[in-house]
C-alpha cells in the first residue's frame, strides 16, 4: 500500500474568500486529484488531524469531507491501517463535479456604512458597553422558565416598558396587552395585512413611499392604490375620490418617507373619519418620530384616534441598531385576541435575551438618554454637512445616474425617482447624514460634488 505524498497535500490550496464552504473545497480537491491521477487507488490518505493541520482548517472540516467521500465509496477506512483511496475505483466516474447551487442568490448590500446612506442610525454613537453590561445581567437571570418557548406577544417586561415609553414620548395611552413585539416594521406590516385584508383588497399607499413596504404588500396579493403626496402629506381627498373602497391605508404621518413633511391636521382628521365611515383601517408607520428638528413634533396618529381604527407600528432599527430586529405594534382593543392568535401561528416568540436586554435598557432610562444624545449629535452632523435630506440638482443627469456615480466614489445617496411609481415626484438625491461626523463633512461634500459633476 502506497502512502500519499505529503507534497501533494501541501499544494492543495483552499480559497478563504470563496463562497464554497471549506469542507466542500476539500471534498472537491481530493476528487479532482483522483480524477487527474495524482492519487491512485489503494493510496493512503493523511489522517484527518494531519490534513487539517496542513490545510490550516478545523479537523471537523476534513472529517466532513472524508465522510462524504466514504459515503460515495471513493475512500475506505481501514482502522489502524488508515484511510485509502478505494482499490479498483474507476477514474472516469470522478470528473470534477460542479458545486451545488447555493440555496439562495440573495446578497446583502455592502453599503450600509457608506457616507450618505439613509435609513441607518449612527452606530458609532451606540452605547455598546452599557448594552453589553445589561446583556450579561439578563443572561445571569436565565432560569428554566425562560428557557422554554417565549410568549409570542413578546416579553411582558418589554411590552410594559414600551407602553410606558409610548405614553410619555408619543402620547399613546395603551395597555401592555395591546402591545405586540415584532421583528421590525416589515413583520408588523405583514401581521396587520394578515389580520384586516385579503388578497385582492385595495390598500392606499403613499407615492413616493417606502419601497420595501410596497414590495411586501404586492407580495401579499394587495392591489396598491398609489396616492400622491404634496406639502401636506398624503392627499386623502384624492384617495377617497379614486379609491373609496380601500381596506387599509399605510401612511408615514409624522415624517413622510421619503419627502419628510408631516401629514397635516385636517388630513389626519379626514383620514380617520374615512376609516371609521368605510370600516377600513390605518397602519401608522412611526419610523422616525424620535428625530424631529423643526417646530413641534407632530402627534402620533394613534394618539388622536377616537374610533379605534389605527394600528401603530414602530421599530428600534433607527434608534438603536437594525441588527436587533425588534419593533412593536400597538393594536386596537378589538384586535387583541385575533392578533395574539396570529402571532402564535406565525412564530413561537422572539429571542428572550435581546428582549430582556432591551426591556432593561428602556426601564432604566438608558433609552431616553441615548435618544437625547442622538438628537444633539444628529443636529450637529446635519448642520456641519449643510445638506438637506433631499437635494435637487437641476440641469444635471437623471438622479439614478447621479446615484450610480456617487456609488463609484464609495458614497450611498439614493435616487428620489426610484421611490415613486405612478405620480412623478421629480429628480433628486436622498442624502443621509448620520454617518458623516462634523470633521468629515467638508471632505464628504467635496467627494459628492466631484462624483455628480463628472
C-alpha positions, -999 to 999 in steps of 0.1 A, spaced: 0 0 0 15 33 -10 13 65 11 1 98 -3 30 122 -9 30 150 17 39 174 -10 7 167 -29 -15 178 0 8 208 8 -2 221 -26 -39 215 -21 -49 252 -18 -82 264 -3 -98 298 -10 -109 315 22 -128 341 2 -147 316 -19 -185 313 -15 -179 275 -14 -176 262 22 -142 248 32 -154 212 36 -168 213 0 -135 226 -12 -115 198 5 -140 173 -9 -137 186 -45 -99 189 -44 -95 152 -34 -119 141 -61 -100 162 -87 -67 147 -76 -80 112 -81 -96 120 -115 -63 136 -126 -43 106 -115 -24 124 -88 -39 100 -63 -41 63 -72 -65 36 -60 -52 20 -28 -31 50 -19 -32 61 17 -46 95 28 -33 115 57 -52 113 89 -79 139 94 -58 155 121 -27 157 99 -45 170 68 -64 196 89 -30 209 102 -16 210 67 -45 230 53 -50 252 84 -86 242 89 -105 225 117 -104 188 120 -142 187 117 -139 203 82 -117 174 70 -139 148 88 -170 161 69 -152 159 36 -139 124 43 -174 114 54 -189 124 20 -161 107 1 -166 75 21 -204 76 16 -198 77 -22 -174 47 -20 -144 69 -31 -124 62 0 -123 34 26 -115 35 63 -93 6 75 -90 13 112 -54 14 123 -42 10 87 -57 44 79 -79 57 51 -72 48 15 -85 55 -20 -109 27 -28 -90 0 -48 -104 -6 -82 -120 28 -83 -128 39 -119 -113 74 -125 -138 82 -153 -166 83 -128 -148 111 -108 -149 140 -132 -150 172 -112 -185 179 -101 -199 215 -102 -206 229 -68 -242 226 -57 -261 258 -63 -265 280 -33 -298 278 -15 -303 315 -22 -287 340 -45 -296 369 -21 -266 391 -14 -265 416 14 -259 452 4 -223 463 10 -231 500 15 -247 500 50 -219 521 65 -211 542 35 -214 580 38 -249 594 28 -266 561 33 -301 567 45 -321 546 70 -292 538 92 -286 552 127 -252 565 137 -238 532 150 -207 550 164 -230 566 190 -245 534 202 -236 527 239 -221 493 234 -206 490 268 -238 498 286 -257 474 263 -232 446 269 -234 450 307 -272 447 305 -270 417 282 -247 399 307 -271 407 336 -300 394 315 -281 362 308 -274 356 345 -311 359 352 -320 330 329 -339 303 346 -358 272 335 -389 292 328 -370 315 304 -355 285 286 -390 274 274 -408 289 244 -414 326 250 -447 345 249 -454 350 212 -467 385 220 -433 395 234 -416 395 268 -441 411 294 -414 433 308 -406 447 274 -442 452 264 -448 472 297 -417 493 291 -428 501 255 -463 510 267 -449 534 293 -425 549 268 -452 555 241 -473 573 266 -446 598 275 -430 601 241 -459 598 217 -490 605 238 -503 570 231 -523 556 260 -523 518 256 -524 488 278 -494 464 275 -520 438 263 -523 459 231 -485 459 225 -470 432 204 -433 428 200 -424 423 163 -393 415 142 -392 451 130 -416 471 108 -419 445 80 -432 419 104 -457 444 118 -469 452 83 -473 416 74 -492 410 107 -517 438 100 -523 428 64 -530 393 75 -555 405 101 -575 431 82 -572 423 45 -574 395 20 -556 390 -14 -571 414 -39 -581 441 -14 -571 477 -22 -545 494 0 -538 532 0 -500 537 -3 -480 569 -5 -464 577 -38 -434 582 -33 -432 558 -4 -411 532 14 -401 507 -12 -397 476 10 -432 481 23 -446 485 -12 -429 452 -23 -442 434 8 -478 445 0 -475 434 -36 -461 400 -24 -491 396 -1 -515 400 -31 -528 435 -23 -539 459 -50 -520 491 -44 -538 524 -48 -508 548 -52 -518 581 -36 -500 613 -45 -482 633 -18 -479 671 -16 -467 696 10 -494 684 34 -486 647 31 -509 620 16 -537 635 -5 -566 619 14 -593 636 -6 -578 623 -39 -576 588 -25 -613 590 -14 -624 601 -48 -604 575 -68 -602 546 -43 -630 549 -18 -633 512 -10 -597 505 1 -595 482 31 -563 497 45 -542 529 44 -505 526 50 -490 560 59 -460 577 75 -478 607 90 -451 620 113 -423 622 87 -433 612 52 -410 587 37 -390 599 17 -400 635 14 -401 644 50 -433 665 56 -458 657 83 -494 648 75 -515 680 81 -541 682 109 -571 684 85 -559 654 66 -553 634 97 -589 640 107 -601 633 72 -582 600 72 -595 588 105 -631 598 96 -628 579 63 -615 548 81 -644 548 106 -671 555 79 -659 529 55 -650 502 81 -613 504 70 -581 505 89 -549 526 91 -514 514 96 -492 542 110 -455 537 103 -439 559 130 -404 551 118 -387 584 125 -406 602 153 -377 605 177 -357 627 154 -377 658 147 -358 691 144 -380 719 131 -411 731 150 -432 709 173 -430 672 169 -463 660 152 -486 640 174 -489 603 167 -519 595 146 -528 568 171 -530 594 199 -559 612 183 -577 581 171 -611 580 188 -626 554 165 -601 526 172 -590 523 136 -553 528 138 -525 502 142 -493 520 154 -460 504 143 -425 515 154 -391 499 152 -358 501 171 -338 499 139 -335 536 135 -329 544 172 -306 515 183 -294 492 155 -310 473 127 -294 440 137 -315 440 168 -346 431 147 -371 442 173 -401 466 169 -436 469 182 -472 471 170 -500 487 191 -533 471 180 -568 485 187 -587 468 215 -609 449 191 -579 431 176 -561 419 207 -573 383 207 -570 378 169 -536 395 168 -524 372 196 -537 341 178 -519 353 146 -486 357 165 -490 321 179 -494 308 143 -467 329 127 -439 321 152 -431 308 187 -418 341 200 -387 362 197 -353 355 214 -356 364 251 -321 375 256 -324 405 233 -359 413 246 -347 412 282 -317 435 274 -339 460 256 -365 459 284 -338 468 310 -323 494 286 -357 512 285 -368 507 321 -335 520 335 -337 552 314 -308 544 291 -330 545 260 -343 581 267 -308 593 275 -294 577 243 -321 594 222 -313 628 237 -276 623 228 -285 612 193 -307 643 187 -278 666 197 -252 648 176 -276 645 146 -283 682 147 -245 689 147 -239 665 118 -268 679 98 -256 715 103 -220 706 95 -229 689 63 -251 718 52 -271 694 31 -308 687 34 -321 652 34 -333 658 -1 -310 676 -26 -322 687 -61 -297 691 -89 -315 708 -118 -297 706 -151 -277 675 -142 -282 639 -153 -310 617 -141 -309 611 -103 -304 574 -109 -273 582 -129 -261 606 -102 -266 579 -75 -246 555 -97 -218 580 -100 -218 585 -62 -216 548 -56 -184 546 -77 -169 570 -52 -180 549 -22 -210 572 -14 -245 559 -9 -273 585 -16 -304 571 -32 -323 584 -62 -356 600 -53 -374 590 -85 -369 553 -76 -393 557 -47 -423 568 -69 -443 546 -92 -473 564 -106 -471 601 -96 -438 618 -107 -420 634 -78 -391 649 -98 -354 642 -96 -332 644 -65 -308 626 -42 -318 614 -7 -287 621 14 -283 606 49 -261 625 73 -260 601 103 -226 585 93 -208 617 85 -190 632 115 -187 670 116 -150 669 109 -156 647 78 -184 669 64 -163 691 41 -145 662 26 -176 641 21 -195 670 4 -165 676 -19 -165 639 -29 -202 641 -37 -197 672 -58 -169 656 -77 -189 624 -83 -221 641 -96 -202 667 -116 -181 643 -135 
